[in-house]
Amino acid sequence: MDSTIRKLTLICPQVLQPTFLDMLDNLENLPGYTILNALGRGSSIDQMNQQEKVIGAMNTLMVIMILPESQIDEVLSSVASNFSHTQISYWVEPVLDYARLQ
Protein backbone atom coordinates (compact mmCIF):
# COMPACT_ATOMS: atom_id res chain seq x y z
CA MET A 1 0.00 0.00 0.00
CA ASP A 2 1.38 3.42 -0.86
CA SER A 3 2.12 6.01 1.78
CA THR A 4 -1.04 8.08 1.23
CA ILE A 5 -3.92 5.92 2.34
CA ARG A 6 -7.52 6.90 2.88
CA LYS A 7 -10.69 5.46 4.37
CA LEU A 8 -13.48 5.32 1.79
CA THR A 9 -17.00 4.80 3.14
CA LEU A 10 -19.83 3.96 0.76
CA ILE A 11 -23.51 3.87 1.76
CA CYS A 12 -26.10 2.25 -0.47
CA PRO A 13 -29.64 0.91 -0.13
CA GLN A 14 -29.73 -2.66 1.20
CA VAL A 15 -31.66 -3.86 -1.87
CA LEU A 16 -28.53 -3.25 -3.99
CA GLN A 17 -26.29 -5.44 -1.82
CA PRO A 18 -25.70 -8.48 -4.08
CA THR A 19 -25.04 -6.44 -7.22
CA PHE A 20 -23.05 -3.78 -5.39
CA LEU A 21 -20.74 -6.29 -3.71
CA ASP A 22 -20.29 -8.24 -6.97
CA MET A 23 -19.19 -5.02 -8.65
CA LEU A 24 -16.65 -4.33 -5.88
CA ASP A 25 -15.37 -7.91 -6.01
CA ASN A 26 -14.68 -7.52 -9.74
CA LEU A 27 -12.46 -4.46 -9.32
CA GLU A 28 -8.76 -5.10 -9.87
CA ASN A 29 -6.38 -4.80 -6.90
CA LEU A 30 -9.00 -3.79 -4.36
CA PRO A 31 -7.39 -4.55 -0.98
CA GLY A 32 -10.63 -5.69 0.67
CA TYR A 33 -13.44 -4.09 2.61
CA THR A 34 -15.72 -4.35 5.63
CA ILE A 35 -19.52 -4.56 5.31
CA LEU A 36 -21.96 -3.33 7.94
CA ASN A 37 -25.74 -3.32 7.94
CA ALA A 38 -26.99 0.11 8.93
CA LEU A 39 -30.09 2.29 9.12
CA GLY A 40 -30.18 5.60 7.29
CA ARG A 41 -32.36 8.53 8.18
CA GLY A 42 -32.86 11.54 5.97
CA SER A 43 -34.92 13.09 3.24
CA SER A 44 -35.34 9.95 1.08
CA ILE A 45 -38.59 8.82 2.69
CA ASP A 46 -40.22 8.45 -0.73
CA GLN A 47 -37.79 5.61 -1.52
CA MET A 48 -38.48 3.63 1.65
CA ASN A 49 -40.61 0.49 1.70
CA GLN A 50 -43.56 0.26 4.11
CA GLN A 51 -41.56 -1.39 6.92
CA GLU A 52 -38.83 1.25 6.66
CA LYS A 53 -41.44 4.02 6.79
CA VAL A 54 -42.83 2.53 10.03
CA ILE A 55 -39.41 2.53 11.72
CA GLY A 56 -38.46 5.85 10.11
CA ALA A 57 -35.17 4.67 8.61
CA MET A 58 -33.98 3.01 5.40
CA ASN A 59 -32.05 -0.28 5.51
CA THR A 60 -28.62 0.50 4.15
CA LEU A 61 -25.30 -1.15 3.56
CA MET A 62 -22.10 0.53 4.75
CA VAL A 63 -18.91 -0.52 3.00
CA ILE A 64 -15.63 0.65 4.51
CA MET A 65 -12.26 0.24 2.86
CA ILE A 66 -8.72 1.41 3.52
CA LEU A 67 -6.93 1.90 0.24
CA PRO A 68 -4.33 4.01 -1.54
CA GLU A 69 -5.60 7.46 -2.42
CA SER A 70 -4.78 6.68 -6.07
CA GLN A 71 -7.49 3.96 -6.19
CA ILE A 72 -10.38 6.06 -4.90
CA ASP A 73 -11.30 7.57 -8.27
CA GLU A 74 -11.37 4.10 -9.88
CA VAL A 75 -13.75 2.77 -7.21
CA LEU A 76 -16.03 5.82 -7.39
CA SER A 77 -16.07 5.79 -11.21
CA SER A 78 -17.07 2.15 -11.21
CA VAL A 79 -19.85 2.79 -8.69
CA ALA A 80 -21.12 5.78 -10.68
CA SER A 81 -21.13 3.92 -14.00
CA ASN A 82 -22.83 0.81 -12.59
CA PHE A 83 -25.33 2.49 -10.26
CA SER A 84 -26.51 5.74 -11.79
CA HIS A 85 -29.69 7.25 -10.35
CA THR A 86 -29.44 5.40 -7.03
CA GLN A 87 -29.13 6.67 -3.49
CA ILE A 88 -25.43 5.91 -3.01
CA SER A 89 -23.31 8.30 -1.01
CA TYR A 90 -19.67 8.29 0.03
CA TRP A 91 -17.03 10.15 1.97
CA VAL A 92 -13.26 9.96 2.22
CA GLU A 93 -11.24 10.41 5.40
CA PRO A 94 -7.51 10.59 6.09
CA VAL A 95 -5.91 7.59 7.78
CA LEU A 96 -3.14 8.45 10.21
CA ASP A 97 -1.88 4.91 10.65
CA TYR A 98 -2.79 1.44 9.42
CA ALA A 99 -1.27 -1.96 10.21
CA ARG A 100 -2.23 -5.50 11.08
CA LEU A 101 -1.47 -6.64 14.60
CA GLN A 102 0.82 -9.65 14.75
Number of C-alpha atoms within 10 A of each C-alpha: 10 8 8 13 20 21 17 22 18 18 20 22 22 16 11 15 15 9 12 18 13 10 15 16 13 9 12 10 9 17 12 11 15 10 15 11 13 15 16 18 13 8 8 11 14 7 12 15 12 10 11 16 13 10 10 15 19 23 18 21 22 20 19 19 18 22 21 17 17 12 15 19 10 13 16 15 11 14 16 13 9 13 16 9 8 11 13 16 12 13 10 15 11 12 13 8 9 10 5 4 4 3
